[in-house]
Amino acid sequence: MSLLSDLINLDLSESTEKVIAEYIWVGGSGTDLRSKARTLPGPVSDPSKLPKWNYDGSSTGQAPGEDSEVILYPQAIFKDPFRRGNNICHPDVVAEVPWYGIEQEYTLLQKDVNWPLGWPVGGYPGPQGPYYCAAGADKAFGRDIVDSHYKACLYAGINISGINGEVMPGQWEFQVGPSVGISAGDELWAARYILERITEIAGVVLSLDPKPIQGDWNGAGAHTNYSTKSMRADGGYEVIKKAIEKLGLRHKEHIAAYGEGNERRLTGKHETADINTFKWGVANRGASIRVGRDTEKEGKGYFEDRRPASNMDPYVVTSLVAETTLLWKP
C-alpha cells in the first residue's frame, strides 16, 4: 500500500512537462458529476486553448445510443488538488449571472446504511440544538473531510469563503463567493466534484438530498445570496425591494427550477417558508427571501434567496434570479 500511495502522489513535474487534465461535466440527472482524464503536452491557463473532447452520452443519460457522441467545450480551469503539480481540472457548462454567494449544505452518510455520519445505525442522536457550529466528538462528525475539502478548494483556486457545521448532526455547509458571472456556477460544481472525490477516499457517501431524514430535522438547502451593481450602490435598498417584488410574482416558476424534492424541505418549519407561500423579511430565516440587518441599515447591499434546495443546479438558479430581477417585465 505504501508503494501505491507513493505512485498516486508521484510528482510528474520532476520527469516530464506533460500534465493530466481531468475533464468534469454534469451528467444526465442534472446533479451527478462525471469526469475522465487525458494527457496534455504541457500546462494550460486559458480554457479556450484546451482541446474539445467527446464522451458517451448514452451512458450518462444525455444522448441515444445511435447518436451518443457528446462534445465537451472547456469553460473553466482549476488546479487539481488530487494530482497537484501543474495538473488541472475543469467543468463544462455555460451561464451568465451578476454577483452571487452560494451556501451549499450537504449531509455525510455512512456507507452501505444510508444513515448520517455519527448517528447510531438504526437509531437517532439527541435532538437538534448542540450541533450547529459545534466542536466535540459527540457533536461534530466528519470534520476531517470538511477541512480537507476546504483546503483542496483553496488549492484549486475556487473562491470558497467559509465552512460550518449545520443544525442537523452529520450535516455541513460550505460557501462559494462572492463570485462574478459564470464563475458562481463553475466554482460550485467544481467544489462539489472535489467533495465527491474526498468522500470517496474517506469511504463516506455525500448526499445533496434536500431532506435526507424525515421528521424533526433540518433539511439541506443552497441559499443563494445575490446583488447587482445598483443594489450595492447608494439607494440600493429600493432596488432590492423592487427585485424581491418581481421574485414574488414568479414564485412558482422559481420553485419549479430550485431542485428536486424541495417540497419535503420547504414546509414552513426548520427555518423555511412554506413552498406555496412567498414572503420576505429583514433577518427572517423563516422567509422565502431574507434581507440582512446591515443591508437595511446601510440602505444598500444584497439579499438571500432561501428557497433553492441543496441539489439545485447553480447555473439554472443564478440565471433565473438574474432573468427575473433584471430582464423580466411584469
VOMARRO-374309 format. One record per residue (C-alpha): residue in one letter; x, y, z. Coordinates in Angstrom, 3 decimals, padded with zeros to 6 digits. Example, Ala and Ser with C-alpha at 12.3 -4.5 7.8 and 13.67 -1.06 7.14 Angstrom:
// VOMARRO-374309
r=A | px=012.300 | py=-004.500 | pz=007.800
r=S | px=013.670 | py=-001.060 | pz=007.140
//
This chain:
// VOMARRO-374309
r=M | px=000.000 | py=000.000 | pz=000.000
r=S | px=002.881 | py=002.390 | pz=000.658
r=L | px=004.162 | py=001.881 | pz=-002.886
r=L | px=000.662 | py=002.506 | pz=-004.262
r=S | px=000.460 | py=005.695 | pz=-002.212
r=D | px=003.871 | py=006.774 | pz=-003.486
r=L | px=002.756 | py=006.252 | pz=-007.094
r=I | px=-000.508 | py=008.153 | pz=-006.589
r=N | px=001.422 | py=011.081 | pz=-005.111
r=L | px=004.176 | py=010.972 | pz=-007.744
r=D | px=005.249 | py=014.476 | pz=-008.807
r=L | px=005.266 | py=014.347 | pz=-012.607
r=S | px=006.897 | py=017.767 | pz=-012.920
r=E | px=010.233 | py=016.201 | pz=-011.943
r=S | px=010.323 | py=013.994 | pz=-015.035
r=T | px=008.015 | py=015.423 | pz=-017.733
r=E | px=006.323 | py=018.615 | pz=-018.900
r=K | px=003.142 | py=016.684 | pz=-019.667
r=V | px=000.128 | py=017.236 | pz=-017.414
r=I | px=-003.075 | py=015.368 | pz=-016.679
r=A | px=-006.331 | py=017.224 | pz=-017.333
r=E | px=-009.465 | py=015.915 | pz=-015.636
r=Y | px=-012.485 | py=016.869 | pz=-017.758
r=I | px=-015.543 | py=017.335 | pz=-015.496
r=W | px=-019.166 | py=017.690 | pz=-016.572
r=V | px=-022.696 | py=017.394 | pz=-015.194
r=G | px=-024.477 | py=014.132 | pz=-016.037
r=G | px=-027.997 | py=013.470 | pz=-017.255
r=S | px=-029.736 | py=013.691 | pz=-013.879
r=G | px=-028.597 | py=017.299 | pz=-013.544
r=T | px=-026.935 | py=016.572 | pz=-010.212
r=D | px=-024.472 | py=013.746 | pz=-010.919
r=L | px=-020.885 | py=014.644 | pz=-011.764
r=R | px=-018.837 | py=012.756 | pz=-014.352
r=S | px=-015.176 | py=013.051 | pz=-015.326
r=K | px=-012.396 | py=011.467 | pz=-017.316
r=A | px=-008.729 | py=012.313 | pz=-017.741
r=R | px=-006.341 | py=012.835 | pz=-020.628
r=T | px=-002.703 | py=013.778 | pz=-021.071
r=L | px=-001.779 | py=017.202 | pz=-022.445
r=P | px=001.675 | py=018.271 | pz=-023.687
r=G | px=002.053 | py=020.978 | pz=-021.027
r=P | px=000.326 | py=023.411 | pz=-018.645
r=V | px=-002.624 | py=025.440 | pz=-019.985
r=S | px=-004.139 | py=028.514 | pz=-018.327
r=D | px=-006.736 | py=029.513 | pz=-020.945
r=P | px=-009.707 | py=027.104 | pz=-021.298
r=S | px=-010.128 | py=028.112 | pz=-024.951
r=K | px=-006.698 | py=026.580 | pz=-025.621
r=L | px=-007.766 | py=023.188 | pz=-024.286
r=P | px=-008.826 | py=020.549 | pz=-026.821
r=K | px=-012.513 | py=019.697 | pz=-027.131
r=W | px=-013.269 | py=016.114 | pz=-026.168
r=N | px=-016.173 | py=013.718 | pz=-026.537
r=Y | px=-017.856 | py=011.192 | pz=-024.273
r=D | px=-020.542 | py=008.504 | pz=-024.491
r=G | px=-023.749 | py=010.375 | pz=-023.731
r=S | px=-025.810 | py=007.175 | pz=-023.895
r=S | px=-024.058 | py=006.048 | pz=-020.688
r=T | px=-024.825 | py=009.279 | pz=-018.832
r=G | px=-028.464 | py=009.695 | pz=-019.881
r=Q | px=-027.673 | py=012.557 | pz=-022.240
r=A | px=-027.894 | py=011.006 | pz=-025.712
r=P | px=-029.418 | py=007.986 | pz=-027.502
r=G | px=-027.203 | py=005.013 | pz=-028.362
r=E | px=-027.451 | py=005.623 | pz=-032.102
r=D | px=-026.161 | py=009.189 | pz=-031.701
r=S | px=-024.198 | py=009.012 | pz=-028.460
r=E | px=-021.261 | py=011.356 | pz=-029.007
r=V | px=-021.442 | py=014.481 | pz=-026.836
r=I | px=-018.744 | py=017.139 | pz=-027.138
r=L | px=-017.134 | py=018.872 | pz=-024.148
r=Y | px=-016.168 | py=022.522 | pz=-024.660
r=P | px=-013.866 | py=023.535 | pz=-021.777
r=Q | px=-015.136 | py=026.606 | pz=-019.905
r=A | px=-013.000 | py=026.981 | pz=-016.780
r=I | px=-009.772 | py=025.649 | pz=-015.290
r=F | px=-008.900 | py=024.822 | pz=-011.689
r=K | px=-005.707 | py=023.404 | pz=-010.217
r=D | px=-006.087 | py=019.703 | pz=-009.424
r=P | px=-005.821 | py=019.209 | pz=-005.623
r=F | px=-005.573 | py=015.433 | pz=-006.003
r=R | px=-002.755 | py=015.201 | pz=-008.570
r=R | px=-001.240 | py=018.588 | pz=-007.683
r=G | px=001.808 | py=019.843 | pz=-009.619
r=N | px=000.744 | py=021.508 | pz=-012.879
r=N | px=-002.215 | py=019.196 | pz=-013.377
r=I | px=-005.642 | py=020.746 | pz=-013.906
r=C | px=-009.355 | py=020.030 | pz=-013.857
r=H | px=-012.268 | py=021.948 | pz=-015.438
r=P | px=-016.105 | py=021.772 | pz=-015.636
r=D | px=-018.139 | py=022.246 | pz=-018.846
r=V | px=-021.246 | py=024.441 | pz=-018.632
r=V | px=-022.469 | py=027.890 | pz=-019.611
r=A | px=-024.245 | py=030.642 | pz=-017.640
r=E | px=-024.448 | py=034.435 | pz=-017.352
r=V | px=-025.004 | py=035.975 | pz=-013.895
r=P | px=-024.121 | py=039.033 | pz=-011.683
r=W | px=-022.686 | py=038.603 | pz=-008.138
r=Y | px=-023.590 | py=035.536 | pz=-006.076
r=G | px=-022.648 | py=033.852 | pz=-002.838
r=I | px=-023.980 | py=030.289 | pz=-002.580
r=E | px=-024.290 | py=028.421 | pz=000.728
r=Q | px=-024.057 | py=024.709 | pz=-000.109
r=E | px=-025.461 | py=022.476 | pz=002.622
r=Y | px=-024.836 | py=018.733 | pz=002.423
r=T | px=-025.096 | py=015.578 | pz=004.516
r=L | px=-022.429 | py=012.947 | pz=005.090
r=L | px=-023.815 | py=009.395 | pz=005.173
r=Q | px=-022.339 | py=006.167 | pz=006.475
r=K | px=-021.519 | py=003.898 | pz=003.568
r=D | px=-023.931 | py=000.998 | pz=002.858
r=V | px=-026.507 | py=002.006 | pz=005.505
r=N | px=-027.662 | py=005.374 | pz=004.076
r=W | px=-027.687 | py=006.943 | pz=007.553
r=P | px=-025.967 | py=010.171 | pz=008.632
r=L | px=-022.391 | py=010.066 | pz=009.852
r=G | px=-022.179 | py=009.939 | pz=013.642
r=W | px=-025.724 | py=008.617 | pz=014.080
r=P | px=-026.220 | py=005.197 | pz=015.710
r=V | px=-027.191 | py=002.728 | pz=012.978
r=G | px=-030.954 | py=002.355 | pz=013.048
r=G | px=-031.231 | py=004.942 | pz=015.814
r=Y | px=-031.175 | py=008.662 | pz=016.427
r=P | px=-028.866 | py=011.116 | pz=018.192
r=G | px=-030.112 | py=013.676 | pz=020.673
r=P | px=-032.404 | py=016.410 | pz=019.301
r=Q | px=-031.100 | py=019.387 | pz=017.358
r=G | px=-029.550 | py=022.251 | pz=019.251
r=P | px=-025.964 | py=021.423 | pz=020.238
r=Y | px=-024.666 | py=020.565 | pz=016.752
r=Y | px=-024.707 | py=023.859 | pz=014.829
r=C | px=-021.145 | py=025.248 | pz=014.539
r=A | px=-020.192 | py=022.898 | pz=017.381
r=A | px=-016.977 | py=021.167 | pz=018.434
r=G | px=-016.546 | py=017.788 | pz=020.090
r=A | px=-016.617 | py=014.120 | pz=019.169
r=D | px=-020.264 | py=013.830 | pz=020.230
r=K | px=-021.409 | py=016.840 | pz=018.216
r=A | px=-019.240 | py=017.271 | pz=015.082
r=F | px=-018.970 | py=014.324 | pz=012.705
r=G | px=-016.694 | py=014.320 | pz=009.643
r=R | px=-014.581 | py=017.397 | pz=010.304
r=D | px=-011.535 | py=015.785 | pz=008.671
r=I | px=-013.499 | py=015.535 | pz=005.423
r=V | px=-014.776 | py=019.105 | pz=005.725
r=D | px=-011.344 | py=020.605 | pz=006.433
r=S | px=-009.743 | py=018.553 | pz=003.639
r=H | px=-012.360 | py=019.863 | pz=001.238
r=Y | px=-011.829 | py=023.451 | pz=002.400
r=K | px=-008.076 | py=023.309 | pz=001.755
r=A | px=-008.457 | py=021.404 | pz=-001.522
r=C | px=-010.821 | py=024.084 | pz=-002.860
r=L | px=-008.418 | py=026.855 | pz=-001.885
r=Y | px=-005.600 | py=024.937 | pz=-003.589
r=A | px=-007.736 | py=024.587 | pz=-006.727
r=G | px=-008.354 | py=028.344 | pz=-006.876
r=I | px=-012.055 | py=028.073 | pz=-006.010
r=N | px=-013.443 | py=031.124 | pz=-004.245
r=I | px=-014.596 | py=029.182 | pz=-001.182
r=S | px=-015.317 | py=031.676 | pz=001.563
r=G | px=-016.048 | py=029.524 | pz=004.591
r=I | px=-017.409 | py=026.344 | pz=006.219
r=N | px=-019.541 | py=025.499 | pz=009.241
r=G | px=-021.316 | py=022.625 | pz=010.926
r=E | px=-025.062 | py=022.691 | pz=010.333
r=V | px=-028.111 | py=022.214 | pz=012.568
r=M | px=-028.634 | py=018.507 | pz=011.861
r=P | px=-025.750 | py=016.298 | pz=013.067
r=G | px=-023.755 | py=014.918 | pz=010.140
r=Q | px=-024.694 | py=017.932 | pz=008.034
r=W | px=-022.242 | py=020.653 | pz=006.961
r=E | px=-022.066 | py=023.735 | pz=004.775
r=F | px=-019.502 | py=025.452 | pz=002.618
r=Q | px=-019.877 | py=028.826 | pz=000.952
r=V | px=-018.683 | py=029.845 | pz=-002.501
r=G | px=-018.440 | py=033.507 | pz=-003.403
r=P | px=-018.972 | py=036.283 | pz=-003.775
r=S | px=-018.453 | py=035.204 | pz=-007.378
r=V | px=-018.998 | py=037.237 | pz=-010.518
r=G | px=-020.815 | py=035.977 | pz=-013.571
r=I | px=-020.421 | py=032.415 | pz=-014.760
r=S | px=-017.784 | py=031.670 | pz=-012.128
r=A | px=-020.519 | py=031.193 | pz=-009.484
r=G | px=-021.763 | py=028.066 | pz=-011.244
r=D | px=-018.290 | py=026.937 | pz=-012.307
r=E | px=-016.928 | py=027.162 | pz=-008.787
r=L | px=-019.848 | py=025.456 | pz=-007.053
r=W | px=-019.823 | py=022.499 | pz=-009.457
r=A | px=-016.042 | py=022.177 | pz=-009.138
r=A | px=-016.324 | py=022.320 | pz=-005.332
r=R | px=-018.997 | py=019.615 | pz=-005.421
r=Y | px=-016.748 | py=017.435 | pz=-007.564
r=I | px=-013.828 | py=017.825 | pz=-005.157
r=L | px=-016.122 | py=016.950 | pz=-002.246
r=E | px=-017.308 | py=013.823 | pz=-004.075
r=R | px=-013.698 | py=012.756 | pz=-004.579
r=I | px=-012.761 | py=013.353 | pz=-000.939
r=T | px=-015.772 | py=011.449 | pz=000.408
r=E | px=-014.877 | py=008.632 | pz=-001.986
r=I | px=-011.403 | py=008.452 | pz=-000.448
r=A | px=-012.862 | py=008.587 | pz=003.076
r=G | px=-015.415 | py=005.842 | pz=002.406
r=V | px=-018.318 | py=008.176 | pz=003.170
r=V | px=-021.326 | py=008.975 | pz=000.961
r=L | px=-022.154 | py=012.564 | pz=000.011
r=S | px=-025.863 | py=013.411 | pz=-000.076
r=L | px=-027.365 | py=016.557 | pz=-001.586
r=D | px=-030.896 | py=015.402 | pz=-000.807
r=P | px=-032.889 | py=018.404 | pz=000.474
r=K | px=-034.499 | py=016.333 | pz=003.253
r=P | px=-032.351 | py=013.245 | pz=003.877
r=I | px=-034.046 | py=012.399 | pz=007.207
r=Q | px=-037.772 | py=012.874 | pz=007.673
r=G | px=-039.111 | py=014.197 | pz=010.953
r=D | px=-037.961 | py=016.959 | pz=013.258
r=W | px=-034.644 | py=017.532 | pz=011.472
r=N | px=-033.470 | py=020.425 | pz=009.325
r=G | px=-033.312 | py=019.897 | pz=005.595
r=A | px=-030.450 | py=020.927 | pz=003.323
r=G | px=-030.569 | py=023.997 | pz=001.112
r=A | px=-028.376 | py=026.104 | pz=-001.127
r=H | px=-029.234 | py=029.627 | pz=-000.017
r=T | px=-028.295 | py=031.995 | pz=-002.818
r=N | px=-027.100 | py=035.486 | pz=-001.940
r=Y | px=-027.493 | py=037.990 | pz=-004.743
r=S | px=-026.736 | py=041.589 | pz=-005.606
r=T | px=-026.300 | py=043.820 | pz=-008.599
r=K | px=-024.221 | py=046.929 | pz=-009.035
r=S | px=-027.245 | py=049.162 | pz=-008.433
r=M | px=-028.161 | py=047.223 | pz=-005.275
r=R | px=-024.681 | py=047.761 | pz=-003.881
r=A | px=-024.754 | py=051.499 | pz=-004.642
r=D | px=-026.383 | py=054.247 | pz=-002.583
r=G | px=-030.158 | py=053.882 | pz=-002.766
r=G | px=-029.799 | py=050.182 | pz=-003.497
r=Y | px=-032.346 | py=049.139 | pz=-000.880
r=E | px=-035.187 | py=050.421 | pz=-003.074
r=V | px=-033.775 | py=048.431 | pz=-005.990
r=I | px=-033.656 | py=045.347 | pz=-003.757
r=K | px=-037.305 | py=045.743 | pz=-002.731
r=K | px=-038.399 | py=046.053 | pz=-006.374
r=A | px=-036.375 | py=042.946 | pz=-007.269
r=I | px=-037.973 | py=040.982 | pz=-004.422
r=E | px=-041.417 | py=042.062 | pz=-005.584
r=K | px=-040.676 | py=040.617 | pz=-009.031
r=L | px=-039.391 | py=037.377 | pz=-007.487
r=G | px=-042.677 | py=037.050 | pz=-005.627
r=L | px=-044.663 | py=037.375 | pz=-008.843
r=R | px=-042.711 | py=034.452 | pz=-010.349
r=H | px=-042.584 | py=032.306 | pz=-007.215
r=K | px=-043.998 | py=029.181 | pz=-008.896
r=E | px=-041.550 | py=029.381 | pz=-011.798
r=H | px=-038.621 | py=029.649 | pz=-009.387
r=I | px=-039.783 | py=026.808 | pz=-007.142
r=A | px=-040.091 | py=024.547 | pz=-010.188
r=A | px=-036.426 | py=025.200 | pz=-011.001
r=Y | px=-034.994 | py=025.150 | pz=-007.480
r=G | px=-034.306 | py=021.432 | pz=-007.030
r=E | px=-035.992 | py=018.020 | pz=-006.892
r=G | px=-037.712 | py=017.049 | pz=-003.651
r=N | px=-037.753 | py=020.600 | pz=-002.349
r=E | px=-041.367 | py=020.195 | pz=-001.215
r=R | px=-040.098 | py=017.836 | pz=001.506
r=R | px=-037.878 | py=020.640 | pz=002.827
r=L | px=-039.973 | py=023.809 | pz=002.352
r=T | px=-042.642 | py=023.034 | pz=004.948
r=G | px=-042.737 | py=026.295 | pz=006.874
r=K | px=-040.720 | py=024.677 | pz=009.655
r=H | px=-036.992 | py=024.265 | pz=010.320
r=E | px=-036.025 | py=027.752 | pz=009.104
r=T | px=-038.013 | py=027.628 | pz=005.860
r=A | px=-041.086 | py=029.276 | pz=004.393
r=D | px=-043.901 | py=027.072 | pz=003.113
r=I | px=-043.349 | py=026.117 | pz=-000.526
r=N | px=-046.703 | py=027.621 | pz=-001.573
r=T | px=-046.121 | py=030.920 | pz=000.217
r=F | px=-043.826 | py=033.770 | pz=-000.772
r=K | px=-042.763 | py=036.241 | pz=001.882
r=W | px=-039.705 | py=038.301 | pz=002.670
r=G | px=-038.381 | py=039.975 | pz=005.757
r=V | px=-035.366 | py=041.521 | pz=007.448
r=A | px=-033.325 | py=038.955 | pz=009.398
r=N | px=-036.182 | py=036.437 | pz=008.988
r=R | px=-034.913 | py=032.907 | pz=008.359
r=G | px=-038.484 | py=031.679 | pz=008.050
r=A | px=-038.984 | py=033.799 | pz=004.926
r=S | px=-038.509 | py=032.994 | pz=001.242
r=I | px=-036.192 | py=035.986 | pz=000.890
r=R | px=-034.129 | py=037.306 | pz=003.799
r=V | px=-032.636 | py=040.804 | pz=003.850
r=G | px=-029.803 | py=041.339 | pz=006.298
r=R | px=-029.860 | py=043.914 | pz=009.065
r=D | px=-026.745 | py=045.557 | pz=007.635
r=T | px=-028.404 | py=045.946 | pz=004.239
r=E | px=-031.434 | py=047.616 | pz=005.811
r=K | px=-029.262 | py=049.863 | pz=007.965
r=E | px=-026.905 | py=050.943 | pz=005.185
r=G | px=-029.630 | py=051.244 | pz=002.555
r=K | px=-027.755 | py=049.016 | pz=000.105
r=G | px=-026.242 | py=045.563 | pz=-000.203
r=Y | px=-027.624 | py=042.137 | pz=-001.072
r=F | px=-030.421 | py=039.699 | pz=-000.232
r=E | px=-030.636 | py=035.956 | pz=000.311
r=D | px=-032.968 | py=033.649 | pz=-001.616
r=R | px=-033.560 | py=030.818 | pz=000.884
r=R | px=-035.710 | py=028.673 | pz=-001.422
r=P | px=-033.133 | py=026.734 | pz=-003.520
r=A | px=-032.588 | py=023.123 | pz=-002.448
r=S | px=-029.176 | py=021.611 | pz=-001.807
r=N | px=-029.384 | py=019.665 | pz=-005.095
r=M | px=-030.177 | py=022.697 | pz=-007.255
r=D | px=-028.260 | py=023.428 | pz=-010.443
r=P | px=-026.391 | py=026.692 | pz=-009.748
r=Y | px=-026.442 | py=027.650 | pz=-013.428
r=V | px=-030.237 | py=027.377 | pz=-013.530
r=V | px=-030.823 | py=029.180 | pz=-010.234
r=T | px=-028.404 | py=032.066 | pz=-010.747
r=S | px=-029.518 | py=032.720 | pz=-014.316
r=L | px=-033.210 | py=032.598 | pz=-013.333
r=V | px=-032.677 | py=035.076 | pz=-010.489
r=A | px=-030.926 | py=037.436 | pz=-012.910
r=E | px=-033.595 | py=036.956 | pz=-015.569
r=T | px=-036.454 | py=037.725 | pz=-013.175
r=T | px=-034.841 | py=040.711 | pz=-011.458
r=L | px=-033.115 | py=042.300 | pz=-014.460
r=L | px=-034.869 | py=041.233 | pz=-017.671
r=W | px=-038.424 | py=040.150 | pz=-016.899
r=K | px=-041.176 | py=042.739 | pz=-017.287
r=P | px=-044.284 | py=042.050 | pz=-015.146
//
